Amino acid sequence: MKITLTVNQEDQVERILDQTQGEQRVNVIVQMGSLQQKSADTGRTAADILAQRRMALSARDLRKPMASLSGESLPASLPEDSYSGTSTGVRRSRGSGQTRAGAILDQIQNRELDPLVRTIAGKLLEQIRNGGLNSLDALIKHDIVVKAIGRMAPKTTTRGGSEWKPQRFWTSRSMPLTLTRDELSALSKDLPNIHSVQLNRTLRMPTLLQSKQLGVETDSIHVSTWGVEKIKALSAWGAYKAFGSGVKIGLLDTGADALHPDLKDKIVDWVEFDSLGQPKPGWQAFDSDRHGTHCAGTLVGGNHSGRYIGVAPEAKLAVALVLNGKEGGSDAQVLAGIDWAVDHGVDVISMSLGGLVMNMETPPTYTQAIWSCVEAGIPVVAAIGNEGHQTSGLPGNDPLAFSVGATDPDDCIAGFSGGRTQIIVASDFFPPEALPLPYSKPEVSAPGVGIYSSVPKGKWDTFSGTSMATPHVAGAIALLLSATKIREKVHGQDRAFLIQQIINSSVEELGESGQDHRYGFGRVDALRAIDFAKELGY
């Protein structure tokens, strides 16, 4: 599918007004700033990586460029000898007893990140955040916007409550606004540095395909679910003592039931957003449906059902409720959730949500939000969608999203699993010499058929969907980070790209040679990913 990542404001506004005929006020997301200068380096690197993926005949071909995303990328202020431990790439052989290498790995897993590492990561994040917020200054001070904000503010406030302020989404450099039709037309003409104007769309709840627990789990697999076993998470636990300890996963979904026995004490951060991206009061995590608790269980669940359901049972969760039960959610809720997750120090974001995209244009708000995450070193794992072959949905089909298709116990791709080639013909993100830029989706696949996991009220159920495949991949990344020194040795965009390349290059290769529209490069293999990272010196 041909898409564009550059926009024409007049065309956008005209299309929005046509789509909302009869409505006096329109809910939109206005994005600001010139993105080309900020993202030049990231754009060149991303274009090179997408080109390498397109031409690779095997997932293993992707191991070669990973050397350039190694410790060589460390800033000068963070010398190699500032790390505890070594960089010799020691590893523990599968099936062996406790070795010196295993002891070193135990020390690595139990050690907090070096203060100098935290300082550098914090400064990088602060720079990205300030750039995003500063780009919105002209917008928030404009007379039309000041008037609109006055209307948007709640009519009543609680005693002692602070002044209501509109949400500013720094990762996407955007802001949700409710404007009259005349205000929308006037604002787009009066502010020259508006980058795009998009409807604040309603996102539907992902379809939950309920099924019976698969026979493979009752006949031959008794320790864990088939998905946890299939991606070799159990082997990673045994070989490297990698359970996800010290890793925080951002889960953007319908919420999660904090009282479920498999999730007890694992949700360390929580928020619920309304349709304008405003946080709602409340400290106790809950699920407005079942979807989020099911994904949370696949990420970090224990064995209270009699079998392990979570890929990374010692990882922690930062949960944002961005989809409200059967009502769905909005783009503003998801964009607010991305900001919040990054602000709360997540190492990876998991999003089993999205919407089918049929037109020629990918909303640049999502592209910029994911771009900011990547520049901060945070990979964004997203479902590719359940509409079948040659379809895809946002944000999974974004060029920098790490998208996931769904497989069954026999490593066959699910018929509902999406994927296709997209072609960027014009862009404010990628350098002109890289265009037109084709790229294929999904990147990888993972178990997504008949997945048994937690649901609210202390129960468990079996669902199918690329939503179920996505947390298997985010969980595998948590295992990779808990078993290696990637977070200590690699920073910024290099970290996010390195994680993606390691996961891509270590898959169980299935389907066509290289990357195809069904399997991506193949089905995720958590143990091999850690093996490869260790061989690279992490």
CORQUIZI-V349836 format. One record per pair of residues at least 12 apart in sequence whose C-alpha atoms are under 7 Angstrom apart, sorted by the first residue. I is the first residue (numbers start at 1). J is the second residue. Records with the same first field share a line. If there is no record, write none. Layout:
BEGIN
I=J ; J
END
This chain:
BEGIN
1=421 ; 422 ; 423
2=360 ; 422 ; 423 ; 424
3=360 ; 361 ; 362 ; 422 ; 423 ; 424 ; 425
4=360 ; 361 ; 362 ; 424 ; 425 ; 426 ; 427
5=361 ; 362 ; 364 ; 424 ; 426 ; 427 ; 428
6=426 ; 427 ; 428
7=196
9=188 ; 196 ; 197
12=197
13=185 ; 197
16=199
24=180 ; 181
25=178 ; 179 ; 180 ; 181
26=178 ; 179 ; 180 ; 181
27=177 ; 178 ; 179 ; 199 ; 200
28=176 ; 177 ; 178 ; 197 ; 198 ; 199 ; 200
29=174 ; 175 ; 176 ; 177 ; 197 ; 198 ; 199 ; 200
30=174 ; 175 ; 176 ; 196 ; 197 ; 198
31=173 ; 174 ; 175 ; 194 ; 195 ; 196 ; 197 ; 365
32=135 ; 136 ; 173 ; 174 ; 193 ; 194 ; 195
33=135 ; 193 ; 194 ; 195
34=193 ; 195
35=428 ; 429
36=428 ; 429
39=429
43=429 ; 430 ; 431
44=430 ; 431
47=430 ; 434
50=439
54=439 ; 515
56=514
57=513 ; 514
58=513 ; 514
59=504 ; 505 ; 506 ; 509 ; 514 ; 521
60=505 ; 506
62=501 ; 505
63=505
66=498 ; 501
69=494 ; 498
70=490
71=489 ; 490
73=490
74=489 ; 490 ; 491
87=537 ; 538
88=537
89=534 ; 535 ; 536 ; 537 ; 538
90=534
91=534
92=239 ; 240
93=239
94=239
102=240
105=483
109=245 ; 482 ; 483
113=488
117=488
121=491
124=376
125=376
129=170 ; 171
132=170 ; 171 ; 173
133=170 ; 173
135=173
136=173
144=183 ; 187
148=178 ; 179
149=166
152=178
167=277 ; 278
169=335 ; 336 ; 339
170=339
171=339 ; 368 ; 369 ; 372
172=365 ; 366 ; 368 ; 369
174=365
176=276 ; 332
200=330 ; 331 ; 332
201=330 ; 331
202=328 ; 329 ; 330 ; 331
203=328 ; 329 ; 330 ; 331 ; 354 ; 355
204=328 ; 329
205=323 ; 326 ; 328
206=353
208=463 ; 464 ; 465
209=463 ; 464 ; 465
210=462 ; 463 ; 464
211=450 ; 462 ; 463
212=450 ; 462
213=450 ; 452 ; 462
214=450
222=307
223=307 ; 308
224=307 ; 308 ; 309
225=307 ; 308 ; 309 ; 452
226=409
227=447 ; 451
228=309 ; 310 ; 311
231=524 ; 525 ; 526
232=525 ; 526 ; 527
233=311 ; 526 ; 527
235=527
236=526 ; 527
240=483
242=479 ; 482 ; 483
243=312 ; 313 ; 314 ; 479
244=312 ; 313 ; 314 ; 315 ; 478 ; 479 ; 482
245=314 ; 315 ; 482
246=315 ; 482
247=315 ; 316 ; 347 ; 478 ; 482
248=315 ; 316 ; 317 ; 318 ; 346 ; 347
249=316 ; 317 ; 318 ; 346 ; 347 ; 348 ; 349
250=317 ; 318 ; 319 ; 341 ; 346 ; 348 ; 349 ; 350
251=317 ; 318 ; 319 ; 320 ; 349 ; 350 ; 351
252=319 ; 320 ; 321 ; 322 ; 337 ; 350 ; 351
253=292 ; 320 ; 321 ; 322 ; 323 ; 351 ; 352
254=287 ; 288 ; 289 ; 291 ; 292 ; 321 ; 322 ; 323 ; 324 ; 325
255=285 ; 286 ; 287 ; 288 ; 292 ; 293 ; 319 ; 320 ; 321
256=285 ; 286 ; 287 ; 292 ; 293 ; 296
257=285 ; 286 ; 287 ; 293 ; 456
258=285 ; 286
260=456 ; 457 ; 458
261=304 ; 458
262=297 ; 301 ; 302 ; 303 ; 304
263=297 ; 301
266=316 ; 317
267=316 ; 317 ; 318 ; 319
268=316 ; 317 ; 318
269=317 ; 318 ; 319
270=283 ; 285 ; 318 ; 319 ; 320
271=319 ; 320 ; 321
272=320 ; 321 ; 322
273=321 ; 322 ; 333
274=333
275=329 ; 330 ; 332 ; 333
276=332 ; 333
277=332 ; 333 ; 336
288=324 ; 325
289=325
290=455 ; 456
293=454 ; 455 ; 456
294=453 ; 454 ; 455
295=468 ; 471
297=309 ; 310 ; 453 ; 454
298=310 ; 311 ; 453 ; 471 ; 472
299=311 ; 312 ; 471 ; 472 ; 475
300=312 ; 313 ; 314 ; 315
301=313
309=453
311=472 ; 475 ; 476
312=475 ; 478 ; 479
318=341
320=337
322=334 ; 337
347=378
348=378 ; 379 ; 380 ; 474
349=379 ; 380 ; 381
350=380 ; 381 ; 382 ; 470 ; 471 ; 474
351=381 ; 382 ; 383
352=382 ; 383 ; 467 ; 470
353=383
354=393 ; 394 ; 395
355=393 ; 394
356=392 ; 393 ; 394
357=392 ; 393 ; 394
366=395
367=398
370=400 ; 401
371=400
374=493 ; 496
375=492 ; 493
376=492 ; 493
377=491 ; 492 ; 493 ; 494 ; 495 ; 496
378=496
379=496
380=401 ; 402
381=401 ; 402 ; 403 ; 470 ; 474
382=395 ; 396 ; 401 ; 402 ; 403 ; 404 ; 470
383=396 ; 403 ; 404 ; 405 ; 466 ; 467 ; 470
384=396 ; 397 ; 403 ; 404 ; 405 ; 418 ; 419 ; 442 ; 466
385=417 ; 418 ; 466
386=416 ; 417 ; 418 ; 465 ; 466
387=416 ; 417 ; 418
388=415 ; 416 ; 417 ; 418
389=417 ; 418 ; 419
390=418 ; 419 ; 420
391=418 ; 419 ; 420
392=418 ; 419 ; 420
397=441
402=443
403=441 ; 442 ; 443 ; 444
404=442 ; 443 ; 444 ; 445 ; 446 ; 466 ; 469 ; 470
405=417 ; 418 ; 442 ; 444 ; 445 ; 446 ; 466 ; 469 ; 518 ; 519
406=445 ; 446 ; 447 ; 448 ; 449 ; 465 ; 466 ; 469
407=445 ; 446 ; 447 ; 448 ; 449
408=447 ; 448 ; 449
413=518 ; 519
417=466
418=518
419=441 ; 442 ; 517 ; 518
420=440 ; 441 ; 517
421=438 ; 439 ; 440 ; 441
422=438 ; 439 ; 440
423=436 ; 437 ; 438 ; 439
424=436 ; 437 ; 438
425=437
440=516 ; 517
441=517 ; 520
442=517 ; 519 ; 520
443=520 ; 521
444=504 ; 519 ; 520 ; 521 ; 522 ; 523 ; 524
445=519 ; 520 ; 522 ; 523 ; 524
446=469 ; 472 ; 473 ; 523 ; 524
447=469
448=464 ; 465 ; 466 ; 468 ; 469
449=463 ; 464 ; 465
450=462 ; 463 ; 464
451=463 ; 464 ; 468
473=524
476=526
480=529 ; 530
483=530
484=538
485=538
486=538
502=529 ; 532 ; 533
503=524 ; 529
504=521
506=525 ; 528 ; 529
507=521 ; 522 ; 523 ; 524 ; 525
508=522 ; 523 ; 524 ; 525
509=521 ; 522 ; 523
510=522 ; 523
END
